[in-house]
Amino acid sequence: MPTTIFTPQMLRNGTRAVPEIPAGGGGGFTNTYSFEFDGVDNRIDTDSIDLGLENTISFWAKRNGTNFNGVVWGGIVQSNYYTVFLNNGNQIQYRVGGFPVATFSDTNITTTIGADSWFHCALVRNNSGADVLCYMNGVLRQTITGIASSTNNTILKNIGSRGPTPLDFELTGNLDELSLYNTGLSASQISDIYNSGAPNDLTSFSPLHWYRMGDSATWDGSNWSLADQGSGGINGTSVNMTESDRVEDVPS
């Protein structure tokens, strides 16, 4: 039987055609799932995560209904019971303890959150913890300086609500590709993470913690386990969530 030899296709200019490799992860990155939170009792717990004074919190979100009115990332004590809260005015509130809470209310922010579509948010804390910058869809929209309790580290523990005691501020909507960095990322890095609206491989940004939500999550019959894709090695575990809370609804 003759042997068939396959050779790369030759183009008219004599060069060889090579397969196009999608951006992110050398062609191995795919984003298929997010988690949907019901606004009642859903959350994801991790061990305590201490990001220090200068850090970056990055996430994708889409509201479900009139508003989110819930926590993206919660803290661990009463004085820091949420860190990132999407309120019923489509504003972003950031807190590391104490009052007043830093509220991002720029029109570009509230309009983006209220559009009932996926958006990317990055909150960059810098200047030794005193200032927080809010990027929406890769663009810096608002900076708040001299935040309250600026000497407190950013300490996170709950995703989707404040919990477990008391359990409140439950999020209504979807979250995807949450990542944490113990440094303030630059504007160009935030733009690259946004990637024109399509999540990509974050490995090159060296996240301390990276929760892909539905992707790289496993269901054990009772709870979801979220593998930490960052270097920190702190996995997450769902609470009061069902297998159907992982949905094929992602930014694109």
C-alpha positions in Angstrom: 0.0 0.0 0.0 1.5 3.4 -0.9 2.3 5.7 1.9 0.4 9.1 1.9 2.6 12.0 3.0 0.8 15.1 4.3 2.7 18.4 3.8 1.7 21.9 4.8 -0.4 23.7 2.3 1.7 26.0 0.1 0.4 29.6 -0.5 0.8 31.4 -3.7 3.8 33.3 -2.4 5.6 30.1 -1.6 5.2 30.3 2.1 3.6 27.5 4.2 0.2 28.0 5.9 0.2 27.3 9.6 -2.9 26.8 11.9 -4.1 30.0 13.5 -3.7 29.7 17.3 -6.3 31.7 19.3 -5.0 34.2 21.9 -4.6 33.0 25.4 -2.9 29.8 26.6 -1.3 28.9 23.3 -4.7 27.8 21.9 -5.7 25.7 25.0 -7.8 28.4 26.8 -11.6 28.0 26.6 -14.3 29.7 28.7 -17.5 27.8 28.7 -19.2 28.3 32.1 -20.0 30.9 34.8 -21.8 30.5 38.1 -25.3 32.0 38.6 -26.2 33.3 42.1 -29.8 33.3 43.1 -29.9 36.2 45.6 -31.1 34.0 48.4 -28.4 31.9 50.0 -25.8 31.1 47.4 -22.1 31.7 48.1 -18.6 30.3 47.6 -16.2 30.2 50.6 -12.4 30.2 50.6 -9.9 30.3 53.4 -8.9 33.8 54.4 -7.0 35.6 51.6 -4.8 38.5 52.7 -3.8 40.7 49.7 -2.0 43.4 51.8 -2.4 47.1 51.1 -1.7 47.3 47.4 -3.6 44.8 45.2 -6.0 44.2 42.3 -9.4 42.5 42.3 -10.6 41.5 38.8 -13.9 39.9 37.8 -16.6 39.6 35.2 -20.2 40.0 36.1 -23.7 40.2 34.6 -26.8 41.2 36.7 -30.0 39.2 36.7 -33.1 41.4 37.1 -33.3 44.9 38.3 -30.0 45.0 40.1 -27.3 42.8 41.7 -27.6 44.3 45.3 -25.0 41.8 46.6 -21.5 41.0 47.4 -18.8 40.0 44.8 -16.1 39.6 47.5 -16.9 39.6 51.2 -14.6 40.1 54.2 -14.2 38.1 57.4 -15.2 40.4 60.3 -18.1 42.8 61.0 -16.1 45.9 60.3 -15.1 44.5 56.9 -18.1 42.4 56.0 -17.9 43.2 52.3 -15.1 44.4 50.1 -16.8 44.7 46.8 -20.5 45.3 46.8 -22.7 46.0 43.7 -25.6 48.0 45.2 -29.2 48.6 43.9 -28.1 51.8 42.3 -25.8 50.0 39.9 -22.8 51.5 41.8 -19.7 49.7 43.1 -18.9 50.0 46.8 -15.5 49.2 48.1 -14.7 48.7 51.8 -11.8 47.6 53.9 -13.4 48.5 57.2 -14.9 51.7 58.6 -17.0 54.4 57.1 -17.6 56.2 54.8 -17.6 53.5 52.2 -15.8 54.3 48.9 -18.6 54.4 46.3 -17.9 54.4 42.6 -20.9 56.2 41.0 -19.5 57.6 37.7 -22.2 57.6 35.0 -20.0 55.3 32.8 -19.9 52.8 35.7 -23.7 52.8 36.5 -24.6 52.6 32.8 -22.3 49.7 32.2 -23.6 47.7 35.2 -27.2 48.5 34.4 -27.0 47.2 30.8 -27.9 43.6 31.7 -24.9 42.4 29.8 -21.4 41.0 30.8 -18.9 43.6 31.9 -15.3 43.4 33.3 -14.3 45.3 36.5 -10.9 45.8 38.0 -10.3 47.5 41.3 -6.7 48.6 41.8 -5.7 49.6 45.3 -2.4 51.5 45.4 -0.6 54.5 47.1 0.2 52.3 50.1 -3.5 51.4 50.4 -4.9 54.9 50.3 -6.4 55.1 46.8 -8.6 52.8 44.7 -9.0 53.0 40.9 -12.0 51.5 39.2 -11.6 50.2 35.7 -14.7 49.2 33.7 -14.2 47.2 30.5 -10.6 48.0 30.4 -10.9 51.8 30.9 -10.2 53.8 34.1 -13.5 55.4 35.0 -13.1 56.8 38.6 -10.4 57.1 41.3 -11.2 57.5 45.0 -8.4 58.8 47.1 -7.9 58.7 50.9 -10.2 55.7 51.5 -11.4 55.0 55.0 -9.3 52.5 57.0 -6.5 52.8 54.4 -4.1 51.1 56.8 -6.2 47.9 56.8 -5.2 45.1 54.5 -7.6 43.8 51.9 -8.8 40.5 53.4 -11.3 38.3 51.5 -13.2 35.1 52.2 -16.7 34.9 50.7 -17.8 35.1 47.0 -21.5 36.0 46.3 -22.6 37.0 49.8 -21.5 38.0 53.2 -21.4 34.9 55.3 -21.7 32.7 57.0 -22.9 34.6 60.1 -24.9 36.6 59.3 -25.7 35.5 55.8 -26.8 38.6 53.8 -26.1 40.8 50.8 -26.6 37.8 48.5 -25.8 38.5 44.9 -28.3 38.1 42.1 -26.5 37.5 38.8 -23.5 35.8 37.2 -19.8 35.9 38.0 -16.9 34.6 36.0 -13.1 34.6 36.0 -12.4 36.1 39.4 -8.7 36.9 39.9 -6.7 38.5 42.7 -3.2 40.0 42.6 -1.1 41.2 45.5 0.1 44.2 43.5 -1.6 47.1 41.7 -1.8 46.2 38.1 -1.1 48.8 35.4 -3.6 50.3 33.0 -2.1 48.3 30.1 -2.3 45.1 32.1 -6.0 45.8 32.9 -6.7 46.4 29.2 -5.0 43.2 28.3 -7.1 41.3 30.9 -10.2 42.8 29.4 -9.1 41.6 26.0 -11.7 43.5 24.1 -14.5 41.7 26.0 -13.4 38.1 25.8 -11.7 36.5 28.9 -8.3 35.1 28.2 -5.5 33.1 29.9 -4.3 35.1 32.9 -1.2 33.0 33.6 1.2 35.6 32.3 -0.2 38.2 34.8 0.8 35.9 37.7 -2.4 36.0 39.7 -2.1 35.1 43.3 -5.6 33.5 43.1 -7.7 32.8 40.1 -11.1 31.2 40.2 -12.5 30.3 36.8 -15.9 29.7 38.3 -17.6 27.0 36.2 -14.5 26.1 34.3 -12.1 23.9 36.3 -14.8 23.3 38.9 -15.9 19.8 40.0 -19.3 18.7 41.4 -19.1 16.0 44.2 -22.9 15.4 44.4 -23.4 18.1 47.0 -21.0 21.0 46.4 -18.8 22.6 43.8 -15.1 22.7 44.3 -13.2 25.5 42.6 -9.6 24.9 41.9 -7.3 27.9 42.5 -5.6 28.5 39.1 -3.2 31.1 40.7 -0.1 30.5 42.7 -1.8 30.8 46.1 -3.3 27.4 46.2 -6.5 28.3 48.1 -9.5 26.4 46.6 -13.1 27.5 47.0 -16.2 25.5 48.0 -19.8 26.3 47.2 -22.5 26.7 49.8 -26.2 26.1 49.1 -25.5 25.9 45.3 -26.8 23.2 43.0 -25.3 21.5 40.0 -27.5 23.6 37.7 -26.0 26.8 39.1 -23.1 26.3 36.7 -24.4 27.7 33.4 -23.2 28.1 29.8 -23.4 31.9 29.9 -20.0 33.7 29.6 -18.5 37.0 28.3 -17.6 36.9 24.7 
